[in-house]
Amino acid sequence: MILMYCSIAVVIAVPLLPLLYVKSIMNAIYILLNNKREAYKGQNLVGFILTVLINPIVLAISMLIDLLTLPSMLLADEKNFEFKYQ
């Protein structure tokens, strides 16, 4: 059962990863072009380059962590959840 839920999560999340990557690149481009308060000369360019190079790794690690924590979240006892509307 857990394997099925993890498979569904992968099927849903994998198509979203390129969109998340493009969103972060566009955000880095916006910062590169509009941020006038750099701590050092070229900070915006360095941030853009780091975003392009490191963000795919961060997205992959984030997805792996989500898949590893999904079973424990799905199998958690319901008394540990908060119920806002009782």
C-alpha positions as CSV (number, residue, x, y, z in Angstrom):
1,M,0.0,0.0,0.0
2,I,2.8,2.4,0.9
3,L,4.6,1.6,-2.3
4,M,1.5,2.5,-4.2
5,Y,1.3,5.9,-2.4
6,C,5.0,6.6,-3.1
7,S,4.5,5.6,-6.8
8,I,1.6,8.1,-7.0
9,A,3.7,10.8,-5.4
10,V,6.5,10.2,-7.9
11,V,4.1,10.2,-10.9
12,I,2.7,13.6,-9.7
13,A,6.0,15.2,-8.6
14,V,8.3,14.3,-11.4
15,P,6.5,16.4,-14.1
16,L,6.6,19.4,-11.6
17,L,10.3,19.3,-11.1
18,P,11.2,21.0,-14.4
19,L,8.6,23.7,-13.6
20,L,10.1,24.3,-10.2
21,Y,13.6,24.6,-11.8
22,V,12.4,27.1,-14.5
23,K,10.6,29.1,-11.7
24,S,13.8,29.3,-9.7
25,I,15.8,30.3,-12.8
26,M,13.3,33.0,-13.7
27,N,13.4,34.3,-10.1
28,A,17.2,34.4,-10.2
29,I,17.1,36.3,-13.5
30,Y,14.7,38.8,-11.9
31,I,17.0,39.3,-8.9
32,L,20.0,39.6,-11.2
33,L,18.4,42.4,-13.2
34,N,16.6,44.3,-10.4
35,N,18.6,43.9,-7.2
36,K,20.6,47.0,-6.6
37,R,21.8,46.2,-3.1
38,E,24.7,43.8,-3.5
39,A,26.9,42.9,-0.5
40,Y,29.8,42.6,-3.0
41,K,30.2,43.3,-6.7
42,G,28.8,40.5,-8.8
43,Q,26.7,38.9,-5.9
44,N,23.6,38.7,-8.1
45,L,25.6,37.0,-10.9
46,V,27.1,34.5,-8.5
47,G,23.6,33.8,-7.1
48,F,22.3,33.2,-10.6
49,I,25.1,30.8,-11.5
50,L,24.7,28.9,-8.2
51,T,21.0,28.6,-8.9
52,V,21.5,27.2,-12.4
53,L,24.1,24.7,-11.2
54,I,23.0,23.6,-7.7
55,N,19.2,23.8,-7.9
56,P,18.7,20.5,-9.8
57,I,20.6,18.8,-7.0
58,V,18.6,20.5,-4.3
59,L,15.3,19.6,-6.0
60,A,16.4,15.9,-6.3
61,I,17.4,15.8,-2.6
62,S,14.1,17.4,-1.6
63,M,12.1,14.9,-3.6
64,L,14.1,12.0,-2.0
65,I,13.5,13.3,1.5
66,D,9.8,13.7,0.7
67,L,9.6,10.1,-0.5
68,L,11.4,8.9,2.5
69,T,9.2,10.7,5.0
70,L,5.9,10.0,3.2
71,P,5.4,6.5,4.6
72,S,5.9,7.6,8.2
73,M,3.5,10.5,7.7
74,L,0.9,8.2,6.1
75,L,1.2,5.6,8.9
76,A,1.1,8.1,11.7
77,D,-1.6,7.6,14.3
78,E,-4.5,10.0,13.8
79,K,-4.5,11.1,17.5
80,N,-1.2,13.0,16.7
81,F,-2.9,15.2,14.1
82,E,-4.4,18.5,15.0
83,F,-8.1,18.9,14.2
84,K,-9.0,22.5,13.7
85,Y,-12.7,21.9,13.1
86,Q,-14.2,19.6,15.6
